[in-house]
Amino acid sequence: MSTRAAAAWDAEYASGRYRGEPPVAFARDIIDAARSRNLRRGPYIGCGNGRNFIPMSEAGLDLVGLDISAQAVAQLRQRRPAAAGLIVGGLGAVAPSARFELGALTADGFTAVLPPRLDSTPHAPPGRGQWSQWEAIWQRRRPA
C-alpha cells in the first residue's frame, strides 16, 4: 500500500468526500447479481466511508470492507459502529485462510461482482490488466 496514496485519500475523506452522497445507482445491480448467483460473502475493496458498502451489507451481503484510507474506515465505523470486518489496507491485509464466494471491487466508481464469468458482471472492468490481477487473487481465495 502506498503511504502517499493513503495520505491523499485520508485528506479527501477528511475534507468531506462522499459525505452525505447516496449510493451509486448500480449498487442495486450488484445486490441483484449476487442474489441471483446465491453469493453472499466477499471483500469490498475500496469500501470508503460506506456510501455503497452500507446498502450492500443491509441487503444481506456479508462483506469485509477494505480501504487504504484510515479516515474513510473511521467514518464508516462512526456510521455503523456494529459493522464487523472493516480493515485499513488492501486484500493482503486479509487472513490468507479467508475464502470468498463474491468479489465486490470498486475503483473510481467502478464496481463488479464475481463469479461466475468476468463477462457476465453487471459492469465491465476499466482495464483488463488490473482486472486479471484481481481475478488471480479471487481464484486463490474462492471456496473449494
QUIZIPE-V248464 format. One record per residue. N is the residue number from 1. RES is the residue in one small letter. PHI is phi in degrees with one decimal (* if undefined). BURIAL is b if it has 24 or more other ideal C-beta (glycine too) atoms within 12 Angstrom, else e. D_LAST is the distance of its C-alpha to the last C-alpha in Angstrom with 2 decimals. Layout:
N_RES_PHI_BURIAL_D_LAST, N_RES_PHI_BURIAL_D_LAST
This chain:
1_m_*_e_28.53, 2_s_-79.5_e_32.10, 3_t_-67.5_e_34.54, 4_r_-65.5_e_36.84, 5_a_-65.0_e_34.35, 6_a_-60.9_e_33.48, 7_a_-64.2_e_37.23, 8_a_-64.6_e_37.89, 9_w_-69.1_b_35.35, 10_d_-57.4_b_36.72, 11_a_-64.2_e_40.15, 12_e_-60.4_e_39.01, 13_y_-68.4_b_37.57, 14_a_-63.5_e_40.60, 15_s_-85.3_e_42.85, 16_g_107.0_e_41.27, 17_r_-53.5_e_38.69, 18_y_65.9_b_36.96, 19_r_-63.6_e_38.80, 20_g_76.9_e_39.51, 21_e_-79.8_e_37.93, 22_p_-73.9_e_36.07, 23_p_-62.7_b_32.48, 24_v_-67.0_b_32.25, 25_a_-58.9_e_32.67, 26_f_-85.1_b_29.27, 27_a_-59.7_b_27.46, 28_r_-63.0_e_27.89, 29_d_-60.6_b_26.24, 30_i_-64.3_b_23.11, 31_i_-60.2_b_23.10, 32_d_-63.3_e_23.77, 33_a_-63.9_b_21.11, 34_a_-64.1_b_18.38, 35_r_-63.0_e_19.86, 36_s_-65.9_e_20.16, 37_r_-103.2_e_16.43, 38_n_54.6_e_15.78, 39_l_-111.0_b_14.19, 40_r_-131.6_e_15.50, 41_r_-99.7_b_13.96, 42_g_-175.5_b_14.52, 43_p_-85.8_b_16.98, 44_y_-115.2_b_20.46, 45_i_-84.4_b_21.89, 46_g_83.1_b_25.65, 47_c_-67.4_b_25.96, 48_g_56.4_b_29.64, 49_n_-93.7_b_31.79, 50_g_101.8_b_29.78, 51_r_-50.0_b_31.49, 52_n_-104.1_b_28.32, 53_f_-60.5_b_25.93, 54_i_-62.3_b_28.09, 55_p_-65.0_b_28.28, 56_m_-68.4_b_24.55, 57_s_-65.8_b_23.97, 58_e_-64.7_e_26.85, 59_a_-83.4_e_25.31, 60_g_105.8_e_22.39, 61_l_-76.7_b_19.79, 62_d_-95.9_b_18.27, 63_l_-105.2_b_18.88, 64_v_-100.3_b_19.20, 65_g_-87.4_b_22.43, 66_l_-125.2_b_23.14, 67_d_-154.7_b_26.50, 68_i_-77.3_b_28.65, 69_s_-92.7_b_31.65, 70_a_-62.6_b_32.43, 71_q_-62.9_b_35.10, 72_a_-63.8_b_32.74, 73_v_-64.0_b_30.37, 74_a_-62.8_e_33.53, 75_q_-64.8_b_34.77, 76_l_-64.8_b_31.54, 77_r_-63.8_b_31.74, 78_q_-67.0_e_35.36, 79_r_-71.9_b_34.51, 80_r_-135.9_b_31.69, 81_p_-56.8_e_32.28, 82_a_-85.3_e_29.67, 83_a_-64.2_b_26.85, 84_a_-94.1_e_24.13, 85_g_71.5_b_21.86, 86_l_-103.6_b_24.45, 87_i_-130.0_b_24.38, 88_v_-86.4_b_27.05, 89_g_141.1_b_25.44, 90_g_-103.6_b_22.76, 91_l_-60.1_b_19.01, 92_g_-64.3_e_19.85, 93_a_-82.2_e_21.16, 94_v_-86.6_b_17.84, 95_a_-53.5_e_16.41, 96_p_-57.0_e_14.10, 97_s_-79.4_e_11.75, 98_a_-63.8_b_11.60, 99_r_-124.0_e_8.63, 100_f_-129.2_b_9.98, 101_e_-100.9_b_9.69, 102_l_-127.6_b_13.28, 103_g_-118.1_b_15.37, 104_a_-118.0_b_19.03, 105_l_-115.8_b_21.09, 106_t_-132.3_b_24.83, 107_a_-154.0_b_27.44, 108_d_53.8_e_31.09, 109_g_86.7_e_30.57, 110_f_-98.7_b_27.63, 111_t_-135.3_b_24.57, 112_a_-144.1_b_21.62, 113_v_-117.2_b_18.52, 114_l_-118.3_b_15.31, 115_p_-81.6_b_13.63, 116_p_-92.2_e_14.09, 117_r_-134.0_e_16.85, 118_l_-57.5_e_18.97, 119_d_-78.7_e_22.15, 120_s_-103.4_e_21.36, 121_t_-71.4_b_21.35, 122_p_-61.3_b_24.45, 123_h_-139.0_b_25.99, 124_a_-72.4_e_25.96, 125_p_-71.8_b_25.29, 126_p_-73.0_e_28.46, 127_g_-147.6_e_27.75, 128_r_-58.9_e_25.37, 129_g_-60.6_e_25.36, 130_q_-63.5_e_24.31, 131_w_-65.6_b_21.65, 132_s_-60.5_e_20.21, 133_q_-62.6_e_19.82, 134_w_-61.7_b_17.94, 135_e_-59.5_b_15.70, 136_a_-64.3_e_14.93, 137_i_-63.8_b_14.18, 138_w_-61.2_b_11.90, 139_q_-58.4_e_9.87, 140_r_-75.7_e_9.49, 141_r_-107.4_b_8.71, 142_r_-73.2_e_6.45, 143_p_-63.7_e_3.80, 144_a_-71.2_e_0.00
